[in-house]
Amino acid sequence: MTPKRKLLIIDSSALIHRAYHAIPFLKNKKGEKVNAVYGFCSIILRFLKELQPSFVVAAFDLPAPTFRHQQFDGYKAKRPKTPADLSSQMPKTKEALMSFGISFFEKKGFEADDIIGTISQRARRANPNLEIVLLSGDRDLLQLVDQNILVYLLGRGVKNTFSYDLKRVRERYEGLEPKQLIDYKSLKGDASDNIPGVRGIGEKMALYLIKHFGSLNNLYSALEKDSPKISKRIKELLREYKEDAFLSRELVRIKKDIPIDFKLDMLRWDSFGKEKLNNTLKELGFKGLAARGEALIVSEGEEKQQEVQGQENLRLF
């Protein structure tokens, strides 16, 4: 039986930041800091081996403002500036990805999450049986989970990983569906992204309200009818910060329709050069990773050849 094809989508910016903070200070022979590159490459090699994807693609944030900054001046305003020694490693991570044979996308005015959401939506629509795995360190992507989309989240450091399918999301958020996480976060806000939410409503109350009323729209409809199921204090907060709640929903919601020009067949992970991969890792001083990459390529090459022989022609975007 032909194995189910799998698309791995890498939230590169999130993983690079996680690797930068998790890996101790590390320099190459030229004196350049490469801790984030090392951690990132190690993560990618690990999941290429574990997940055995048929297709792989990566997404990056750009340093320029996005449409969310245009909607709300304070978006991510409290985040510290990216350290220079981390920014300097970004080009090396992209070079490493290319040596892995992995395409990557970045889009002015949008975030990596929007690229991931768009690719996931188009891949699922065009290939309903394709399994899609999102690799990240950001819980925002949990809103994309469905019967064919899983999210792998890195825990603290870069070793612990938690996988989220529909069941796991429902368990973690007391029965909420992934799409309801948008409205849930619209109420409670998000300090890390400086998303306001409704001031005075925390995680527990936000969960209760969305569980009980189903959505932000339903909640405010009940509020207009002066529902007795909402306390007086919460009614006052919802009315006072209604504009913030609906603005937050626009900031939280991942776009699934941004203009990206690609075809799934271009993302096959079976056409890269082993020599280029190993040379890149060795040039970075990652001899151990180069050995892991070479072993991975050998096993992947054998399995991909067997898979390709049993596949029908792909339905392209």
BALOBA-1460 file (C-alpha; in Angstrom, 3 decimals):
// residues 317
<rec num="1" residu="m" x="0.000" y="0.000" z="0.000"/>
<rec num="2" residu="t" x="1.363" y="3.414" z="-0.991"/>
<rec num="3" residu="p" x="2.087" y="5.511" z="2.126"/>
<rec num="4" residu="k" x="0.069" y="8.681" z="2.632"/>
<rec num="5" residu="r" x="1.899" y="11.684" z="1.242"/>
<rec num="6" residu="k" x="2.934" y="14.340" z="3.733"/>
<rec num="7" residu="l" x="3.707" y="18.062" z="3.436"/>
<rec num="8" residu="l" x="5.946" y="19.601" z="6.091"/>
<rec num="9" residu="i" x="5.669" y="23.394" z="6.465"/>
<rec num="10" residu="i" x="8.398" y="25.003" z="8.561"/>
<rec num="11" residu="d" x="7.788" y="28.196" z="10.523"/>
<rec num="12" residu="s" x="11.408" y="29.217" z="10.093"/>
<rec num="13" residu="s" x="11.379" y="32.527" z="11.945"/>
<rec num="14" residu="a" x="9.851" y="30.970" z="15.058"/>
<rec num="15" residu="l" x="12.297" y="28.054" z="15.043"/>
<rec num="16" residu="i" x="15.332" y="30.272" z="14.487"/>
<rec num="17" residu="h" x="14.401" y="32.475" z="17.442"/>
<rec num="18" residu="r" x="13.832" y="29.393" z="19.590"/>
<rec num="19" residu="a" x="17.203" y="27.933" z="18.556"/>
<rec num="20" residu="y" x="18.991" y="31.232" z="19.195"/>
<rec num="21" residu="h" x="17.844" y="31.337" z="22.812"/>
<rec num="22" residu="a" x="18.180" y="27.605" z="23.463"/>
<rec num="23" residu="i" x="21.673" y="26.893" z="22.110"/>
<rec num="24" residu="p" x="24.693" y="28.214" z="24.049"/>
<rec num="25" residu="f" x="27.047" y="30.706" z="22.489"/>
<rec num="26" residu="l" x="28.594" y="29.115" z="19.406"/>
<rec num="27" residu="k" x="30.990" y="30.510" z="16.777"/>
<rec num="28" residu="n" x="32.532" y="29.091" z="13.628"/>
<rec num="29" residu="k" x="36.216" y="29.253" z="12.697"/>
<rec num="30" residu="k" x="35.728" y="32.728" z="11.243"/>
<rec num="31" residu="g" x="34.505" y="33.994" z="14.590"/>
<rec num="32" residu="e" x="30.923" y="34.356" z="13.359"/>
<rec num="33" residu="k" x="28.113" y="33.456" z="15.720"/>
<rec num="34" residu="v" x="26.206" y="30.433" z="14.377"/>
<rec num="35" residu="n" x="24.244" y="29.111" z="17.365"/>
<rec num="36" residu="a" x="20.848" y="29.835" z="15.766"/>
<rec num="37" residu="v" x="21.898" y="28.280" z="12.460"/>
<rec num="38" residu="y" x="23.150" y="25.163" z="14.222"/>
<rec num="39" residu="g" x="19.990" y="24.764" z="16.279"/>
<rec num="40" residu="f" x="17.772" y="25.392" z="13.264"/>
<rec num="41" residu="c" x="19.600" y="22.846" z="11.087"/>
<rec num="42" residu="s" x="19.499" y="20.296" z="13.894"/>
<rec num="43" residu="i" x="15.725" y="20.731" z="14.256"/>
<rec num="44" residu="i" x="15.138" y="20.400" z="10.522"/>
<rec num="45" residu="l" x="17.266" y="17.262" z="10.217"/>
<rec num="46" residu="r" x="15.438" y="15.722" z="13.159"/>
<rec num="47" residu="f" x="11.973" y="16.267" z="11.706"/>
<rec num="48" residu="l" x="12.931" y="15.300" z="8.185"/>
<rec num="49" residu="k" x="13.999" y="11.977" z="9.627"/>
<rec num="50" residu="e" x="11.020" y="11.540" z="11.971"/>
<rec num="51" residu="l" x="8.253" y="12.684" z="9.636"/>
<rec num="52" residu="q" x="9.596" y="11.410" z="6.302"/>
<rec num="53" residu="p" x="7.744" y="14.095" z="4.299"/>
<rec num="54" residu="s" x="7.132" y="13.898" z="0.568"/>
<rec num="55" residu="f" x="7.083" y="17.696" z="0.285"/>
<rec num="56" residu="v" x="8.757" y="20.411" z="2.358"/>
<rec num="57" residu="v" x="8.544" y="24.192" z="2.364"/>
<rec num="58" residu="a" x="9.613" y="26.930" z="4.782"/>
<rec num="59" residu="a" x="8.179" y="30.369" z="5.590"/>
<rec num="60" residu="f" x="9.949" y="33.463" z="6.911"/>
<rec num="61" residu="d" x="8.894" y="36.769" z="8.425"/>
<rec num="62" residu="l" x="10.346" y="39.916" z="6.899"/>
<rec num="63" residu="p" x="11.570" y="42.773" z="9.121"/>
<rec num="64" residu="a" x="9.222" y="45.262" z="7.383"/>
<rec num="65" residu="p" x="5.795" y="46.192" z="8.843"/>
<rec num="66" residu="t" x="2.771" y="44.083" z="7.871"/>
<rec num="67" residu="f" x="-0.900" y="44.831" z="7.264"/>
<rec num="68" residu="r" x="-1.444" y="44.212" z="10.996"/>
<rec num="69" residu="h" x="0.833" y="47.140" z="11.848"/>
<rec num="70" residu="q" x="-1.307" y="49.279" z="9.534"/>
<rec num="71" residu="q" x="-4.449" y="48.179" z="11.370"/>
<rec num="72" residu="f" x="-2.945" y="48.753" z="14.816"/>
<rec num="73" residu="d" x="0.129" y="50.906" z="15.483"/>
<rec num="74" residu="g" x="0.816" y="49.066" z="18.716"/>
<rec num="75" residu="y" x="1.038" y="45.609" z="17.124"/>
<rec num="76" residu="k" x="4.118" y="43.841" z="18.548"/>
<rec num="77" residu="a" x="5.288" y="47.229" z="19.829"/>
<rec num="78" residu="k" x="6.603" y="45.801" z="23.091"/>
<rec num="79" residu="r" x="8.818" y="43.191" z="21.489"/>
<rec num="80" residu="p" x="12.547" y="43.822" z="21.889"/>
<rec num="81" residu="k" x="14.536" y="44.560" z="18.766"/>
<rec num="82" residu="t" x="16.038" y="41.489" z="17.092"/>
<rec num="83" residu="p" x="19.670" y="41.146" z="18.226"/>
<rec num="84" residu="a" x="22.199" y="41.949" z="15.516"/>
<rec num="85" residu="d" x="23.964" y="38.617" z="16.004"/>
<rec num="86" residu="l" x="20.664" y="36.864" z="15.284"/>
<rec num="87" residu="s" x="19.804" y="38.955" z="12.221"/>
<rec num="88" residu="s" x="23.240" y="38.210" z="10.810"/>
<rec num="89" residu="q" x="22.468" y="34.469" z="10.917"/>
<rec num="90" residu="m" x="19.279" y="34.664" z="8.831"/>
<rec num="91" residu="p" x="21.074" y="34.499" z="5.455"/>
<rec num="92" residu="k" x="22.974" y="31.415" z="6.608"/>
<rec num="93" residu="t" x="19.763" y="29.639" z="7.595"/>
<rec num="94" residu="k" x="18.317" y="30.331" z="4.149"/>
<rec num="95" residu="e" x="21.505" y="29.043" z="2.531"/>
<rec num="96" residu="a" x="21.233" y="25.908" z="4.646"/>
<rec num="97" residu="l" x="17.612" y="25.395" z="3.613"/>
<rec num="98" residu="m" x="18.540" y="25.664" z="-0.037"/>
<rec num="99" residu="s" x="21.280" y="23.111" z="0.472"/>
<rec num="100" residu="f" x="18.650" y="20.834" z="2.026"/>
<rec num="101" residu="g" x="16.648" y="21.226" z="-1.185"/>
<rec num="102" residu="i" x="13.899" y="23.113" z="0.669"/>
<rec num="103" residu="s" x="12.149" y="26.083" z="-0.925"/>
<rec num="104" residu="f" x="11.156" y="29.024" z="1.250"/>
<rec num="105" residu="f" x="8.711" y="31.911" z="0.954"/>
<rec num="106" residu="e" x="8.552" y="35.389" z="2.430"/>
<rec num="107" residu="k" x="6.038" y="38.067" z="1.474"/>
<rec num="108" residu="k" x="6.133" y="41.813" z="2.027"/>
<rec num="109" residu="g" x="3.235" y="42.994" z="4.153"/>
<rec num="110" residu="f" x="2.511" y="39.560" z="5.617"/>
<rec num="111" residu="e" x="3.869" y="37.237" z="8.271"/>
<rec num="112" residu="a" x="5.126" y="33.684" z="8.047"/>
<rec num="113" residu="d" x="1.840" y="32.588" z="9.664"/>
<rec num="114" residu="d" x="-0.102" y="33.963" z="6.697"/>
<rec num="115" residu="i" x="2.160" y="32.130" z="4.248"/>
<rec num="116" residu="i" x="1.669" y="28.934" z="6.245"/>
<rec num="117" residu="g" x="-2.089" y="29.432" z="6.378"/>
<rec num="118" residu="t" x="-2.285" y="30.024" z="2.631"/>
<rec num="119" residu="i" x="-0.135" y="27.052" z="1.688"/>
<rec num="120" residu="s" x="-2.068" y="24.801" z="4.073"/>
<rec num="121" residu="q" x="-5.408" y="25.912" z="2.667"/>
<rec num="122" residu="r" x="-4.399" y="25.513" z="-0.959"/>
<rec num="123" residu="a" x="-2.672" y="22.189" z="-0.394"/>
<rec num="124" residu="r" x="-5.673" y="20.768" z="1.464"/>
<rec num="125" residu="r" x="-8.116" y="22.028" z="-1.160"/>
<rec num="126" residu="a" x="-6.105" y="20.671" z="-4.080"/>
<rec num="127" residu="n" x="-5.070" y="17.395" z="-2.420"/>
<rec num="128" residu="p" x="-7.680" y="16.356" z="0.191"/>
<rec num="129" residu="n" x="-5.752" y="13.234" z="1.230"/>
<rec num="130" residu="l" x="-2.470" y="15.040" z="1.825"/>
<rec num="131" residu="e" x="-1.318" y="15.074" z="5.448"/>
<rec num="132" residu="i" x="0.001" y="18.499" z="6.449"/>
<rec num="133" residu="v" x="2.367" y="19.039" z="9.375"/>
<rec num="134" residu="l" x="3.214" y="22.526" z="10.644"/>
<rec num="135" residu="l" x="6.451" y="22.807" z="12.603"/>
<rec num="136" residu="s" x="6.685" y="25.841" z="14.851"/>
<rec num="137" residu="g" x="7.122" y="27.223" z="18.331"/>
<rec num="138" residu="d" x="4.069" y="29.475" z="18.057"/>
<rec num="139" residu="r" x="0.640" y="28.496" z="19.401"/>
<rec num="140" residu="d" x="-1.053" y="30.906" z="16.991"/>
<rec num="141" residu="l" x="-0.889" y="28.157" z="14.361"/>
<rec num="142" residu="l" x="-3.230" y="25.939" z="16.391"/>
<rec num="143" residu="q" x="-6.176" y="27.759" z="14.797"/>
<rec num="144" residu="l" x="-5.239" y="25.970" z="11.533"/>
<rec num="145" residu="v" x="-5.545" y="22.432" z="12.921"/>
<rec num="146" residu="d" x="-8.127" y="20.196" z="11.262"/>
<rec num="147" residu="q" x="-8.550" y="16.529" z="10.341"/>
<rec num="148" residu="n" x="-5.575" y="16.714" z="7.949"/>
<rec num="149" residu="i" x="-3.433" y="19.410" z="9.575"/>
<rec num="150" residu="l" x="-1.256" y="18.740" z="12.630"/>
<rec num="151" residu="v" x="0.939" y="21.199" z="14.486"/>
<rec num="152" residu="y" x="4.227" y="20.231" z="16.107"/>
<rec num="153" residu="l" x="5.223" y="22.802" z="18.725"/>
<rec num="154" residu="l" x="8.686" y="22.968" z="20.210"/>
<rec num="155" residu="g" x="8.644" y="23.271" z="23.983"/>
<rec num="156" residu="r" x="11.348" y="24.945" z="26.001"/>
<rec num="157" residu="g" x="14.665" y="24.566" z="24.294"/>
<rec num="158" residu="v" x="14.641" y="22.655" z="21.035"/>
<rec num="159" residu="k" x="14.254" y="19.050" z="22.188"/>
<rec num="160" residu="n" x="10.776" y="18.779" z="23.714"/>
<rec num="161" residu="t" x="7.977" y="18.703" z="21.167"/>
<rec num="162" residu="f" x="4.202" y="18.574" z="21.526"/>
<rec num="163" residu="s" x="1.957" y="17.488" z="18.672"/>
<rec num="164" residu="y" x="-1.522" y="18.950" z="18.356"/>
<rec num="165" residu="d" x="-4.308" y="17.298" z="16.423"/>
<rec num="166" residu="l" x="-8.017" y="18.047" z="16.814"/>
<rec num="167" residu="k" x="-8.278" y="15.923" z="19.962"/>
<rec num="168" residu="r" x="-5.283" y="17.557" z="21.625"/>
<rec num="169" residu="v" x="-6.525" y="21.075" z="20.856"/>
<rec num="170" residu="r" x="-9.951" y="20.280" z="22.310"/>
<rec num="171" residu="e" x="-8.350" y="18.820" z="25.434"/>
<rec num="172" residu="r" x="-6.015" y="21.769" z="25.935"/>
<rec num="173" residu="y" x="-8.733" y="24.388" z="25.438"/>
<rec num="174" residu="e" x="-11.620" y="22.682" z="27.231"/>
<rec num="175" residu="g" x="-13.588" y="21.650" z="24.183"/>
<rec num="176" residu="l" x="-12.969" y="24.611" z="21.893"/>
<rec num="177" residu="e" x="-12.504" y="23.916" z="18.194"/>
<rec num="178" residu="p" x="-9.339" y="25.291" z="16.549"/>
<rec num="179" residu="k" x="-11.226" y="28.042" z="14.701"/>
<rec num="180" residu="q" x="-12.705" y="29.203" z="18.031"/>
<rec num="181" residu="l" x="-9.213" y="29.977" z="19.317"/>
<rec num="182" residu="i" x="-9.360" y="33.145" z="17.209"/>
<rec num="183" residu="d" x="-12.318" y="34.523" z="19.181"/>
<rec num="184" residu="y" x="-10.926" y="33.186" z="22.460"/>
<rec num="185" residu="k" x="-7.700" y="35.112" z="21.940"/>
<rec num="186" residu="s" x="-9.666" y="38.162" z="20.772"/>
<rec num="187" residu="l" x="-11.110" y="38.349" z="24.271"/>
<rec num="188" residu="k" x="-8.079" y="37.513" z="26.393"/>
<rec num="189" residu="g" x="-5.535" y="39.341" z="24.216"/>
<rec num="190" residu="d" x="-1.870" y="38.475" z="23.835"/>
<rec num="191" residu="a" x="0.828" y="40.396" z="25.670"/>
<rec num="192" residu="s" x="3.641" y="39.013" z="23.510"/>
<rec num="193" residu="d" x="2.109" y="40.526" z="20.349"/>
<rec num="194" residu="n" x="0.581" y="43.469" z="22.220"/>
<rec num="195" residu="i" x="-2.918" y="42.427" z="21.121"/>
<rec num="196" residu="p" x="-5.290" y="44.288" z="23.455"/>
<rec num="197" residu="g" x="-8.254" y="41.927" z="23.756"/>
<rec num="198" residu="v" x="-10.873" y="42.962" z="26.325"/>
<rec num="199" residu="r" x="-9.157" y="44.491" z="29.312"/>
<rec num="200" residu="g" x="-10.112" y="42.667" z="32.488"/>
<rec num="201" residu="i" x="-10.989" y="39.373" z="30.781"/>
<rec num="202" residu="g" x="-8.405" y="36.655" z="31.288"/>
<rec num="203" residu="e" x="-7.937" y="33.116" z="30.027"/>
<rec num="204" residu="k" x="-10.589" y="31.436" z="32.204"/>
<rec num="205" residu="m" x="-13.345" y="33.935" z="31.465"/>
<rec num="206" residu="a" x="-12.476" y="34.003" z="27.744"/>
<rec num="207" residu="l" x="-12.728" y="30.198" z="27.638"/>
<rec num="208" residu="y" x="-16.064" y="30.270" z="29.462"/>
<rec num="209" residu="l" x="-17.565" y="32.904" z="27.166"/>
<rec num="210" residu="i" x="-16.521" y="31.275" z="23.893"/>
<rec num="211" residu="k" x="-17.493" y="27.800" z="25.138"/>
<rec num="212" residu="h" x="-20.911" y="29.064" z="26.189"/>
<rec num="213" residu="f" x="-21.735" y="31.396" z="23.293"/>
<rec num="214" residu="g" x="-19.668" y="29.779" z="20.529"/>
<rec num="215" residu="s" x="-18.222" y="32.897" z="18.910"/>
<rec num="216" residu="l" x="-17.495" y="36.579" z="19.393"/>
<rec num="217" residu="n" x="-20.475" y="37.503" z="17.210"/>
<rec num="218" residu="n" x="-22.832" y="35.327" z="19.247"/>
<rec num="219" residu="l" x="-21.443" y="36.747" z="22.469"/>
<rec num="220" residu="y" x="-22.133" y="40.335" z="21.446"/>
<rec num="221" residu="s" x="-25.582" y="39.382" z="20.142"/>
<rec num="222" residu="a" x="-26.340" y="37.966" z="23.594"/>
<rec num="223" residu="l" x="-24.934" y="41.124" z="25.142"/>
<rec num="224" residu="e" x="-27.345" y="43.278" z="23.107"/>
<rec num="225" residu="k" x="-30.192" y="41.150" z="24.465"/>
<rec num="226" residu="d" x="-28.844" y="41.697" z="27.994"/>
<rec num="227" residu="s" x="-28.335" y="37.971" z="28.560"/>
<rec num="228" residu="p" x="-28.598" y="36.977" z="32.243"/>
<rec num="229" residu="k" x="-25.804" y="34.452" z="31.635"/>
<rec num="230" residu="i" x="-23.247" y="37.279" z="31.528"/>
<rec num="231" residu="s" x="-22.415" y="39.030" z="34.797"/>
<rec num="232" residu="k" x="-22.866" y="42.777" z="35.124"/>
<rec num="233" residu="r" x="-19.119" y="43.394" z="35.412"/>
<rec num="234" residu="i" x="-18.313" y="41.357" z="32.279"/>
<rec num="235" residu="k" x="-21.093" y="43.118" z="30.357"/>
<rec num="236" residu="e" x="-19.527" y="46.457" z="31.236"/>
<rec num="237" residu="l" x="-16.091" y="45.300" z="30.089"/>
<rec num="238" residu="l" x="-17.426" y="43.840" z="26.835"/>
<rec num="239" residu="r" x="-19.264" y="47.046" z="26.013"/>
<rec num="240" residu="e" x="-16.360" y="49.312" z="26.911"/>
<rec num="241" residu="y" x="-13.790" y="47.341" z="24.919"/>
<rec num="242" residu="k" x="-15.940" y="46.084" z="22.049"/>
<rec num="243" residu="e" x="-13.811" y="47.855" z="19.442"/>
<rec num="244" residu="d" x="-10.649" y="46.299" z="20.873"/>
<rec num="245" residu="a" x="-12.221" y="42.829" z="20.789"/>
<rec num="246" residu="f" x="-13.085" y="42.995" z="17.099"/>
<rec num="247" residu="l" x="-9.785" y="44.663" z="16.212"/>
<rec num="248" residu="s" x="-7.991" y="41.869" z="18.090"/>
<rec num="249" residu="r" x="-9.879" y="39.271" z="16.062"/>
<rec num="250" residu="e" x="-8.530" y="40.807" z="12.845"/>
<rec num="251" residu="l" x="-5.003" y="40.804" z="14.253"/>
<rec num="252" residu="v" x="-5.220" y="37.208" z="15.507"/>
<rec num="253" residu="r" x="-6.803" y="35.615" z="12.441"/>
<rec num="254" residu="i" x="-4.260" y="34.008" z="10.103"/>
<rec num="255" residu="k" x="-4.851" y="34.836" z="6.457"/>
<rec num="256" residu="k" x="-5.324" y="31.928" z="4.054"/>
<rec num="257" residu="d" x="-5.525" y="33.753" z="0.753"/>
<rec num="258" residu="i" x="-2.402" y="35.841" z="0.239"/>
<rec num="259" residu="p" x="-0.888" y="35.865" z="-3.275"/>
<rec num="260" residu="i" x="1.791" y="33.180" z="-3.519"/>
<rec num="261" residu="d" x="2.826" y="31.623" z="-6.802"/>
<rec num="262" residu="f" x="3.865" y="28.012" z="-6.386"/>
<rec num="263" residu="k" x="2.945" y="24.433" z="-7.214"/>
<rec num="264" residu="l" x="3.103" y="21.555" z="-4.806"/>
<rec num="265" residu="d" x="5.207" y="19.489" z="-7.177"/>
<rec num="266" residu="m" x="7.970" y="22.088" z="-6.855"/>
<rec num="267" residu="l" x="8.222" y="21.269" z="-3.165"/>
<rec num="268" residu="r" x="9.169" y="17.625" z="-3.551"/>
<rec num="269" residu="w" x="11.895" y="16.715" z="-1.135"/>
<rec num="270" residu="d" x="13.837" y="14.322" z="-3.313"/>
<rec num="271" residu="s" x="15.915" y="16.366" z="-5.718"/>
<rec num="272" residu="f" x="18.584" y="18.125" z="-3.663"/>
<rec num="273" residu="g" x="22.305" y="17.390" z="-3.870"/>
<rec num="274" residu="k" x="23.948" y="15.456" z="-1.062"/>
<rec num="275" residu="e" x="27.297" y="17.017" z="-1.817"/>
<rec num="276" residu="k" x="25.933" y="20.570" z="-1.533"/>
<rec num="277" residu="l" x="24.207" y="19.755" z="1.735"/>
<rec num="278" residu="n" x="27.291" y="18.270" z="3.311"/>
<rec num="279" residu="n" x="29.544" y="21.053" z="2.031"/>
<rec num="280" residu="t" x="27.277" y="23.724" z="3.485"/>
<rec num="281" residu="l" x="27.149" y="22.094" z="6.903"/>
<rec num="282" residu="k" x="30.897" y="21.505" z="6.925"/>
<rec num="283" residu="e" x="31.569" y="25.115" z="5.917"/>
<rec num="284" residu="l" x="29.487" y="26.181" z="8.885"/>
<rec num="285" residu="g" x="31.589" y="23.883" z="11.064"/>
<rec num="286" residu="f" x="28.748" y="21.431" z="11.711"/>
<rec num="287" residu="k" x="30.510" y="18.153" z="10.961"/>
<rec num="288" residu="g" x="28.203" y="16.153" z="13.221"/>
<rec num="289" residu="l" x="25.151" y="17.540" z="11.458"/>
<rec num="290" residu="a" x="26.744" y="16.808" z="8.091"/>
<rec num="291" residu="a" x="27.052" y="13.153" z="9.072"/>
<rec num="292" residu="r" x="23.406" y="13.106" z="10.163"/>
<rec num="293" residu="g" x="22.417" y="14.746" z="6.894"/>
<rec num="294" residu="e" x="24.312" y="12.206" z="4.823"/>
<rec num="295" residu="a" x="22.736" y="9.286" z="6.679"/>
<rec num="296" residu="l" x="19.313" y="10.877" z="6.268"/>
<rec num="297" residu="i" x="19.747" y="11.385" z="2.541"/>
<rec num="298" residu="v" x="20.673" y="7.767" z="1.973"/>
<rec num="299" residu="s" x="17.604" y="6.452" z="3.787"/>
<rec num="300" residu="e" x="15.323" y="9.115" z="2.301"/>
<rec num="301" residu="g" x="16.539" y="8.449" z="-1.210"/>
<rec num="302" residu="e" x="15.664" y="4.781" z="-0.980"/>
<rec num="303" residu="e" x="12.209" y="5.421" z="0.491"/>
<rec num="304" residu="k" x="11.350" y="8.249" z="-1.897"/>
<rec num="305" residu="q" x="12.213" y="6.099" z="-4.906"/>
<rec num="306" residu="q" x="9.822" y="3.402" z="-3.696"/>
<rec num="307" residu="e" x="7.126" y="5.993" z="-3.051"/>
<rec num="308" residu="v" x="7.442" y="7.698" z="-6.424"/>
<rec num="309" residu="q" x="7.097" y="4.398" z="-8.238"/>
<rec num="310" residu="g" x="3.715" y="3.822" z="-6.621"/>
<rec num="311" residu="q" x="2.256" y="7.321" z="-6.976"/>
<rec num="312" residu="e" x="-0.273" y="8.604" z="-9.439"/>
<rec num="313" residu="n" x="0.257" y="11.934" z="-11.141"/>
<rec num="314" residu="l" x="-0.080" y="14.839" z="-8.736"/>
<rec num="315" residu="r" x="-2.977" y="17.219" z="-8.929"/>
<rec num="316" residu="l" x="-1.221" y="20.590" z="-9.014"/>
<rec num="317" residu="f" x="-2.411" y="23.962" z="-7.717"/>
